[in-house]
């Protein structure tokens, strides 16, 4: 099986219930920055993959598989369905590799494919499926090995957050997840969802206002 706007200057501050700050030594940060500087960009990896370097695809997949799967799972709240769409999306990436051009960020392109695949699913079912009984429990159990903060978060906070997310309209929930979890800009989200920057900004504002009321009664 095979990521700053005037609205949200800091995505971590915008979603405090999910994260606990852990001090990082300055030397550790310098080492992390040095490693990041030597890592090839997503776009260069995709170009290398299109030229036939399979290992380039493996590195792309390793970078994006976790965030992409969690994005799908939060949208669908059904593990089997999320896995099915996850596989479909990567198959589309593979099939389109020779036609891909670095005119937009790879992440924007990837989530545009995901957005379109989700729309296909919702059109086919005519409506968004209700969350299964174990959706909240299942989502709370999803772990991100690359983010220690998430392993330390309180289960009840995550449960309340997921309930609040489930109550958002689809369009608001989607832009919120793309902004806060994938760290995409308003412009990138607009490219993915096919709406203007101001519409994205408006949806984010409404979604954040709803979450603040729901999580801070």
Long-range contacts (C-beta under 8 A, 24 or more apart in sequence): 1-83, 1-87, 2-61, 2-87, 2-90, 3-107, 3-182, 3-183, 3-184, 3-188, 4-185, 5-185, 5-186, 5-201, 7-186, 7-201, 7-204, 7-205, 8-179, 8-180, 8-204, 8-208, 11-179, 11-180, 11-183, 14-180, 14-208, 15-180, 17-153, 17-157, 17-158, 17-160, 17-161, 17-215, 18-149, 18-150, 18-153, 18-157, 18-158, 18-161, 19-149, 19-150, 19-153, 20-149, 20-152, 20-153, 21-149, 22-148, 22-149, 22-152, 41-106, 42-105, 42-106, 42-107, 43-102, 43-105, 43-106, 45-106, 46-97, 46-100, 46-102, 46-106, 47-100, 47-102, 49-97, 50-97, 50-98, 50-100, 57-94, 57-97, 60-106, 61-90, 64-107, 64-110, 66-144, 66-145, 66-146, 67-181, 67-182, 68-110, 68-111, 68-114, 70-142, 70-144, 70-181, 71-111, 71-114, 71-177, 71-178, 71-181, 71-182, 72-114, 72-118, 73-138, 73-139, 73-142, 74-139, 74-162, 74-165, 74-173, 74-177, 74-181, 75-118, 75-170, 75-173, 75-174, 75-177, 76-118, 76-121, 76-129, 77-129, 77-131, 77-132, 77-135, 77-138, 77-139, 77-166, 78-129, 78-132, 78-135, 79-138, 81-121, 85-114, 85-117, 85-118, 85-121, 88-117, 89-113, 89-114, 89-117, 92-117, 104-188, 104-191, 105-188, 107-182, 107-184, 107-188, 108-184, 108-188, 108-191, 108-192, 111-178, 111-182, 111-184, 111-192, 112-191, 112-192, 115-174, 115-192, 115-193, 115-194, 118-174, 122-170, 128-170, 131-166, 135-162, 135-166, 136-162, 136-163, 136-166, 160-214, 160-215, 161-211, 161-215, 163-214, 164-210, 164-211, 164-214, 164-215, 165-211, 167-210, 167-214, 168-207, 168-210, 168-211, 171-203, 172-203, 172-204, 172-206, 172-207, 172-210, 173-207, 175-200, 175-203, 175-204, 175-207, 176-203, 176-204, 176-207, 176-208, 176-211, 179-204
